[in-house]
């Protein structure tokens, strides 16, 4: 049997160890936050909005930058990865979700059912979207809202049309001359289910990936001519 003095010493050492551990975690959190850009998780001024738009797509209607990203990404952009929200969230609602540090998820862009575009992670940075570090280091990721929940996870015509436009813009600015959907991770157009056990982006969008790649490529060739 331990003496009262020994029990007291054990409790004191346990508390001391816990305090040291908590202090290390706190310092790591402070250090991590210090390395985040100062425009993260807050409303931007009009000047900041213009600067962000100049660095990213001019199609954006809303910006709320997420802390859940790597700054900067470690590879040049050479892919686009399509996801669905599995919900009909507004851009603002999704921004609130991605702003939560405990969520540990984000996307570069999102499109709502009306065809409006949000930016959550600038293209120079890697969003945490596809359950695959290598893919997300190379890809600009896009979440698309659903106008029907369940079933084939349909998206609106406005959202799909904006997806074509946004993908074309991303490819043009990043020097991707054509978008190719090969059905696996080797293509320049990928989808979430290639990297995780998920239905994302849902049967409807998945069925249109070859069409999306072909239309974006046609738009890129049309611009060249």
N, C-alpha and C positions, 0 to 999 in steps of 0.2 A: 504494500500500500504506500502511495506517495504521501509525503508529509504535506501539511498545509503550505509550507514555504515552497516546496517543489511545485505544487499545483499553481501557486501564485506566479512563480517564475515561468511556467509553461504558458499560462494565460497571457502574461506580459509579453513573452516572445511572440506568441501568436498575433497579438494586437500590433506589435511593432512590425512584424512581417506584413500584415495586412496594410498598415499605414504606408510602408515603403512601396508596396505594390501599387496602391492607389495613387501615390505621388508620382511614380513612374508613368502610369497611364495618363495622369493629368498633364504631365510635361509633354508626353508624346502627342496628346491631343492639341495642346497649345502650339507645338512645333508644326504639326500638320496644318493647322489653321493659318499659321504665319506664311506657309508656302502657297496658300490659295490666292489666286488673283483677287484684287479688292473689289471686283464687280460681281462677286458671287453671292447668290441668295439675297438680293435686294433689288428694289426698283432702281432702274437706271435713269439718268438724266437724258434729256433730248440729245445732247451732244454725244453722250456715251452710246446711245442707241444708234446714232448715225455712224459712229466709229465701228460698232459691232457689225452693222449691216455692210459696211465696206469690206470687212474681213470675211464675210460669210455670204449667204444668199440674199439678194435684194428682194426676194419673195416673202420675207418674214413679216408677219403682222404683230407678233408678240414675242417678247424676250424675258425670260427669267432663268438665269444661269444657275445650274446645279453644282453643288460641291462634289457630287459623286462622279468623279472623272479623274483621268490622269493628265497632268499638265507638264509638257505637251505629249501628244501621241509619239510612238517610237518608230513609225514607218510612214512613208508617203501614202496618201489616199489613192487607192486603186480599185476600190469596190464600193458598192452600195448594198446595204442590208435592210430588207423590209420586214417590219413587224406589224402586228395589230394590237390595239389596246385591250381587246377582249371586253370592251365596254364602250359607252358613248360619252366620254368625258369631254369637258371643255378644255381648251388649251390652258386656262388658268388652273383648273382642277388638277390636271396632270402636272403642271409646274409645281404645285404645292406638294404633290406626291414625291417628285424627284428632288425637292428641296430638303427632304428629311434625310439626315445622315444615316439613320438606322435602316432606311429602305435599301441603301446600297444598290441603287439602280438609276439609270438615266437613259437618254437618247440624245443624239445630236438635234434631230428635228421631230416634230409631230404635225399631223394634219387633222383638223376636225371635220365633222360631217358637212360643214358649209364650204370646205376648201380653204380655210384659213391656215396659215403656217406659223408654228412656234419654233424658236431656237432655245434649247436648254444647255447644250454643250457646243462650244465653238468648234469649227471643223479642224482646227489645229490640235485639238485635244481629243483624247479617247474617251468616248462614252462607255458606260457599263451596261450593255444592252443584250448581247447575244450569247452569254454564258461561255464565251471563248475569247481569251485575251488576244490571240493572234489575229482572229478575224476583226475584232473591234479596233485593233491598232491600224488596220488597213482600210476599214470601212467607215463611211458616213452612214449612220443608222437612222431609220425613219419609222416612227410609230404612226399608224393610221387608225382613226376612230371607226368603230362599227356603227352602222345604223340599224342593225338587227343583232340581237344578243342570242348566241347559240346557233345551232344549225350549221349553215355554211359560213357564218360570221361575215355577212355581207357588208360592204362599204358603199357609201353613196357615190353617184356618178361624179358629183363635184369633188369628192375626196380623191377618187381615182384619177380624174383629169389633172388635179393639182399634183398628184404623185408623179405623173408623167412629166409635168413641167418642172417639178423640183429635181427629179432625177437627171433630166436633161441639163439643167443649170449646174448641178453638182459636177456632172461629168465634164461639161465644157470648161468650167473654171479650174478643174483639177487635171486636165489633160488626158482624160479617159476618152479615147476616140470612138469606142463602141461599147455597148453594154451586152454582156453575154450571160445567158442563163443555161448552165450545163446540167442542172439537176443535182449538182454536188458542190462542195466548197471550192472547187477550182475555178468557177466562173467569177466574173466581175459583178454579177448580181447574185446575192445569196439571201437566204431566209433563215429565220431563227431555228426552225426545226432541224436544220442541218447540223446543229451544234448542241442540241439539248432534247430531252424527252418532252416535247410539247407539240401542240397543233399549230402554234404560231407560224405564219400569219393567218391561219384559218384556210379552209378549202377554197373559198371564193378568190382571195388574193393569190393563193398558190396556183390556182388554175389559170391565172392571167399573167404569170411571170414571164413566159416566153413572149406573149403579146407586148408586155411592158418593155422588155429588152429590145424587141424589134422596133417599137415605136420611138423609143428614146434614140436608138441608133439612127433611125430615119431622120429624126429631127437634127441630130448632130451632123449628119452628112449634108442635110439641106442647108445648114448654116455654113458649112465649108464651101458649098457651091454659090 
